[in-house]
Amino acid sequence: MATEKAKIEVYWGSGSPFAWRALLALELKKLSYESRLLEFSKGDVKTPEYLALNPRGKVPTLRHGDVAVRESLAILAYLERAFPQPAIFGETPAETGRIWQTIAEFTSYLGGPLDRVVRPLVFGKVAEKADDIREAAKAAHEEFAVLDRTLAGSRWLAGARISAADIAVYPFLKLLLRVAARDEAKPLDLGFLPFEARYPKLAGWMKGVETIPGYARTYPPHWK
C-alpha cells in the first residue's frame, strides 16, 4: 500500500484533456511528482512496460508507490483520498454533491458534443462530418449558455472555491477553442470565437483556472 511519502509519477500525453485533468489536480494540491511525458506518435502508450501499468494503453496513469490508477476522474478521487488537503471535492456533503453533479452534467451533456466537434477537426474528417459538427456545436452552445449563467453568480463552477469540477471541465474547453481557431473550422461558422464576446463569464472563469500556481507546467508542450 502506498504511503503519503511514496513517489508520485504521472504518465501523460501532450494535448490529452484527460491527462490535463490529472496534472491540474496535482498542481492544485501542491504535490511533488515526476512527469512521464509519453509520445503517441512513437507508440509510447503501447509498449509492454506501459501496458503493464495501463492495459488499455491510454493516458493518464498515476503511479503512487506500488499503486497504479488509470482514468482521470478515478485519479482525482484517489488523490483526494490520499492527500485530503486542500480538498478538491468539497468540505461538506452539499459541496461534494454540487461538484460531482457538475462533473456528471459535463459528462452527460457537454462532453459528447465537444468530442463530435473536436475529433473531426483534429483527424481531418471535416468534409464528411460537417453536418454533424454543426449539430454538435449547437448542443455545445446550449450547455455553454448554462455554464455562463451559473458563473454569473459564482467565480467557480460548483461553489465559492476552485474544485475538481473546474479542472475536470477546463481542459476540454481549452482544446475546443484551440481547434475552433484552425483554418478548416472557419467555413463551418461554429460561432465559438471570439469566445470572450459570446460567453464573457465562462471566458473569465477559464482565465481564473489559468492562475493556478504551476499551471504552466501542465500546459501541452506541443501547443507552445
C-alpha positions in Angstrom: 0.0 0.0 0.0 1.3 3.4 -0.9 2.1 5.9 1.8 1.9 9.7 1.5 5.7 9.9 1.2 5.8 7.4 -1.7 6.9 8.8 -5.0 4.2 10.1 -7.4 4.6 9.6 -11.1 2.1 10.7 -13.7 2.1 9.3 -17.3 0.5 11.7 -19.7 0.4 12.8 -23.3 0.6 16.4 -24.6 -2.9 17.7 -25.6 -4.9 15.0 -23.9 -7.6 16.8 -21.9 -8.0 13.7 -19.7 -4.3 13.8 -18.8 -4.5 17.5 -18.2 -7.1 16.9 -15.5 -4.6 14.8 -13.6 -1.8 17.4 -13.9 -4.0 20.2 -12.8 -5.1 18.2 -9.7 -1.5 17.6 -8.8 -0.7 21.2 -9.0 -3.8 22.3 -7.2 -2.9 20.0 -4.3 0.7 21.3 -4.4 2.1 17.8 -4.7 5.6 16.9 -5.9 5.5 14.5 -8.8 7.7 13.0 -11.6 6.4 13.8 -15.0 6.4 10.9 -17.5 5.5 12.5 -20.9 4.6 9.9 -23.4 4.6 10.5 -27.2 1.6 9.0 -29.0 3.4 9.1 -32.4 6.3 6.9 -31.1 3.9 4.3 -29.7 4.9 5.0 -26.1 1.4 4.1 -24.8 1.7 0.6 -26.4 5.0 -0.6 -25.0 4.9 -3.7 -22.8 6.1 -1.6 -19.9 3.3 0.9 -20.1 0.7 -1.7 -20.8 1.6 -3.4 -17.6 0.6 -0.2 -15.9 -2.4 0.6 -18.0 -3.6 -2.3 -20.1 -5.9 0.0 -22.2 -2.9 1.9 -23.5 -4.4 5.3 -22.6 -3.4 8.3 -20.6 -3.3 9.4 -17.9 -2.0 6.8 -15.4 -0.9 7.8 -11.9 1.6 5.7 -10.0 1.9 6.3 -6.3 4.4 3.9 -4.8 3.0 0.4 -5.6 -0.5 1.7 -6.5 -1.4 2.4 -10.2 -4.6 4.3 -11.1 -5.9 4.9 -14.6 -8.9 7.1 -15.8 -8.8 10.8 -15.0 -11.7 11.0 -12.6 -10.5 8.0 -10.7 -7.1 9.7 -10.4 -8.7 12.8 -9.0 -10.7 10.7 -6.5 -7.6 8.8 -5.5 -5.6 12.0 -4.9 -8.4 13.4 -2.8 -8.4 10.3 -0.5 -4.6 10.0 -0.4 -4.0 13.8 0.1 -7.2 15.3 1.6 -5.9 18.9 1.8 -6.5 21.1 0.0 -9.8 19.5 -0.7 -11.0 19.5 -4.3 -14.2 17.5 -3.8 -15.6 19.8 -1.1 -15.6 20.0 2.7 -19.3 19.3 3.2 -21.8 16.8 1.7 -23.5 19.6 -0.1 -20.3 20.8 -1.7 -19.3 17.3 -2.7 -22.8 16.8 -4.3 -22.5 20.0 -6.3 -19.1 19.2 -7.5 -20.0 15.7 -8.7 -23.2 17.0 -10.1 -21.3 19.5 -12.3 -18.8 16.8 -13.4 -21.7 14.4 -14.2 -23.6 17.0 -16.2 -20.5 17.8 -18.2 -20.0 14.1 -19.0 -23.7 13.6 -19.9 -24.5 16.7 -21.8 -21.4 18.6 -23.0 -18.5 16.1 -23.3 -20.1 14.2 -26.2 -20.9 17.3 -28.3 -17.4 18.6 -27.8 -15.9 15.3 -28.9 -18.0 15.4 -32.0 -16.6 18.8 -32.9 -13.0 18.3 -31.9 -12.3 14.8 -33.3 -13.1 15.5 -37.0 -11.1 18.8 -36.8 -8.1 17.0 -35.3 -8.2 14.0 -37.5 -9.0 15.6 -40.9 -12.6 14.4 -41.2 -14.3 17.8 -41.6 -15.7 17.3 -45.1 -17.5 14.1 -44.2 -18.6 15.2 -40.7 -19.5 18.8 -41.4 -23.3 18.4 -40.7 -22.7 16.5 -37.5 -20.1 19.0 -36.4 -22.6 21.9 -36.8 -25.3 19.9 -34.9 -22.8 19.1 -32.1 -21.8 22.8 -31.9 -25.4 23.8 -31.4 -25.6 21.4 -28.4 -22.4 22.7 -27.0 -23.6 26.3 -27.3 -26.7 25.4 -25.2 -24.5 24.0 -22.5 -22.1 26.9 -22.6 -25.1 29.2 -22.0 -26.0 27.2 -18.9 -22.4 27.4 -17.6 -22.2 31.1 -18.4 -25.4 31.7 -16.4 -24.0 29.6 -13.5 -20.9 31.7 -13.4 -22.9 34.9 -13.2 -23.3 34.2 -9.5 -20.1 32.4 -8.7 -16.5 32.6 -9.6 -16.2 28.8 -9.9 -18.5 26.1 -11.5 -19.5 24.4 -8.2 -19.1 26.9 -5.4 -17.0 29.6 -3.9 -13.7 27.7 -4.3 -11.9 26.1 -7.2 -12.7 22.4 -7.2 -12.4 19.1 -9.2 -15.4 20.4 -11.2 -13.3 23.2 -12.6 -10.3 21.1 -13.5 -12.5 18.3 -14.9 -14.2 20.7 -17.4 -11.5 23.3 -18.3 -9.2 21.2 -20.5 -12.0 20.2 -22.8 -13.0 23.8 -23.4 -9.4 24.9 -24.0 -9.0 22.1 -26.5 -12.2 23.1 -28.3 -11.1 26.8 -28.6 -7.7 25.7 -30.0 -9.2 23.6 -32.8 -12.0 26.1 -33.4 -9.3 28.6 -34.5 -8.0 26.3 -37.2 -8.5 27.4 -40.8 -10.5 24.3 -41.6 -13.0 25.2 -38.9 -13.7 28.7 -40.2 -16.0 27.7 -43.1 -18.2 25.8 -40.6 -19.1 29.1 -38.9 -19.4 27.3 -35.5 -19.8 30.6 -33.5 -17.3 29.8 -30.8 -14.9 32.7 -31.5 -14.4 35.2 -30.1 -15.3 33.3 -27.0 -15.0 36.3 -24.7 -17.6 38.2 -26.6 -20.2 35.4 -26.5 -19.5 33.9 -23.1 -17.8 36.5 -21.0 -18.3 34.8 -17.7 -17.1 31.5 -19.0 -14.0 33.1 -20.6 -13.3 34.8 -17.3 -13.6 31.6 -15.4 -11.0 30.0 -17.8 -8.6 32.8 -17.0 -9.1 32.0 -13.3 -8.2 28.4 -13.8 -5.0 29.6 -15.6 -3.9 31.4 -12.4 -3.4 28.0 -10.6 0.3 28.1 -9.4 2.1 25.6 -11.6 -0.4 25.9 -14.4 2.4 26.5 -16.9 3.9 23.1 -16.1 0.6 21.4 -17.2 0.3 23.3 -20.5 0.6 20.9 -23.5 4.2 21.3 -24.7 3.4 21.0 -28.4 0.9 23.9 -28.1 3.6 26.4 -27.1 
